[in-house]
């Protein structure tokens, strides 16, 4: 069970990283499904909500530094 949680956390961070990159490059058609993926992860695991919140903050600020993943 612990291993599955670690994999999920890794997955959420990778999706967040890709989402931030898509936003930074203005690729909304790529960012949107990645946001959906983060929303699904957050529904299944409340620990994933942090990554979802970070993605929404990037949209709200209008900047998406691709080198920050945490």
PyMOL commands that set and color helices and strands:
alter all, ss='L'
color gray80, all
select helices_A, chain A and resi 2-24+28-44+46-61
alter helices_A, ss='H'
color red, helices_A
deselect
rebuild
show_as cartoon
